[in-house]
């Protein structure tokens, strides 16, 4: 909050700034508060659903998603020279690090997202299996500052929840939406989720940006009709 009592962060940081915060230029205040309360409850429920799988169950889900991801990327011509942003799994998220290592060995350039400035778009830095990571925001391992900064052509986004319109429910920080809004060239965005985490809707707000497709352990679960063209082929 600034000295004059106004909020310095954009609406997509609402969950971090103040649970009661709403965007007066976006939706009706009461509705925004209702959606914020509903989302907090859903995050708790969906995190519990993920935790309930247990370590073995989460490993099985991760392996199945990785197999589907390989086929999706192959169908879309993602190959050597393409820049793909993955993520470092936290809080029981599907672990695709082995798949990222395989893609690296196949010639795909891998990046990981980094929070370098709070309430600002993410930065993507190059990652290899040999990269010595450092502790970033929320103690998440990230590539060091000297790692090359890249612009992804494909970006994976872990989802707590998702809906058929390819909207994603994350942890509430708003970083991914803010980053997509800031990129000059939008990457192909792939949500990584559990099939059971499907919601009728996430009640999208003005700051929410839909992904291009949702990938679960059962395969491609949803595709945005107006999804961007496939990444350029590097062959």
N, C-alpha and C positions, 0 to 999 in steps of 0.2 A: 504494500500500500504506500502511496506517495504521501508527502507532507500535507497536501491539501485534502487528504482523505479519500482519494480516488484510487482505483486499482491499476497497478502498473502492468499487470500481466493480461494477455488476451483471454477471451472466454474459454479457450480450450485448456487453460491451466486451472479452471475453476475448482477441480477436485483437490488440487494442491494448495490453492490460495485460501479458499473458504468454502465449506460445503454449502453454505447458504447463498453464495454468490450467484448472480444471474446476469445475463447480457440484456440490458434494457432495449437494445436495438435489434435483438434476435427474436425471441418468442415471448409470450405472455409470462410474466414473472412467476405466477403460481404454477403454471405448467412446467416451467424450467425447474422449479424446486421439486415438484413431484417426480420428474424424470431423474433428477439427481438422487433423490432418496431411493427410487426404484433401482437405479444402477448400482448404488452401494450395496443394496441387499442382494442383487444378482451376482455381483462380484464375489461376495462371501459364499453364496451357494455354489457357484461354478468352481471356485477355488477348492471347496470341499469335495466336489464331484471328482476333480482331478486328483486330489490327495487320496481319495478313496480307492483309486485304481491300484495303489501300492507300487513299489519299485518295479516289480516284475511286469505288472500291467502297463505301466508307463513306458517301460523299455519295449514291450511288444508294439504298443501304439506308435512309438517313435520309428521302429523298424518298418512298419507298414506305410507310414507317411513318407519315409525316405524312399521307399520303392516307387510309390506313386509320383513323388517329386521328380525322380529321375526320368520317368516316362513323360511327364508334362514338359519338362525342360527340353527333352529330346525332340518332342513333337513341335516345339516352338523354335527350334534351331539355335538353342543356347549352347554355345560351344567355346572352344579356345578363343581367348581374347575378350569374351564378354565379361562385364563386371557385375557380379551378383553380391548383394548384401544379405548376409545371414543374421544370426543373433546368437548371443550366449544365453543358454537356457537358465531361467530362475524360477523358483516356486513351482516346480513340477511341470514346466513347459516341455513340449516334445523336444527331445535332444537330437538335433540334426548335425551335430559336430562331425560324426563319421562321414556323413554324406557331403559335408562341406570339404572335408579333407580329400575325399574321392574326386570331387569336382576340381579342386586345386590341382591334383595330380593329372587330371584330364586337360588342364590348360585354362580353365575358367579362373578369372581373377576374383578373389574373394575379399569382401570388405565386411567390417563390423561397425555398427552404429555407435557413436560416442556422444555423450552429453558434455560439450565443452563449455557451454554457457546456459545457465538456467533460464527457462522461458524463452528459448531460442531454438531454431531448427537444429536437428541432429547434424553431426559431421560424420562422414564415412571414411574409415581408415583401413588400409590394406592389412589383411591377415593371412598368414600361412600357418601350417601346423608347428612350425619352428619359432613363430613369433613369441617373444617374451612379453606377456601381458602385464598391465598394471591395473591397480584398483581404480575404477571410475565411480561415477555417481551411483548411489545405492550399493556400493561395494561390488558392482558388476565388473568382471575382468574385461578390459578393452585394450586395443593396440596402443602403444606408446605414442607421444606427440610427434616423434620423428618418423613414424610410419606414413607412407604416402596417403594424401587425401584423394579420394576417388568420388566419381559420380556414378551411382549404380544404374544399370539398365534393367535389372530385375531386383526386387526387394521382397524378402520374406518378412512377414509380420505375425508374431504369435498372437493368438486371440484367446481371451477368456471365454467370450461368447461371440456369436455371429448370427446373421439372419440371411434370408434368401435374396435380399437385395445387395448382398456383399458388404454390408456395414459391419464394422468390427467393434466389439466391446473389449477395451483393454483395461489397464490398471487405473486409468483416469488422469494421467499426466498430460495427455494431448500432444506428446512430442511427434508421433508419427503423422498425425493430421497436419500439424504445423509444418513439418518437413515437406510433405507432399505439396502443400500450398505454396511453398517457397521455391521448389525446384523449377528451373526453366524448362527442363524436359522431364516429364513424368515417367518413372520406370514402370515396368510391368509389376504389379503388386499382387502378391500371393499370400493370403491369410492361412496360417497353419493352426488347425483347431481340432478339437474332439468332435466327433459326430454328435454325441449326446449334448454338446453345448449349443446346439441350434436353438434360436429364439424366434418367436413369431415376428418380432421386430425389436430393435434396440431403441426405438423412438428417437431416430436421428435428429440432431440439433443442427443449427446453421453451420457450426464449425466441423461437423463430421463429414469425412470424405470416404466414399465407398472404395473398396478394393476391387481388383479386376476379377479375382476368383478366390474361392475358399477351398482349401485342400484338407481333407480329414483322413483318418485311417481307412475309410471306405472309398477314397478317391476324390475326384472333383465333385464337390457338393453344391456349389453355386457359381454362376458366372454372370458378371455384369454385362447386360446386353450391349452397352456402348463402350465396352472395354477397348483400350488403346490397341493399336496394331502390335504384332509380335515384334520382339527385339530384333535388331538387325543381326544377320548371321555372320559369324566370324570364321569363315572357312575359305 
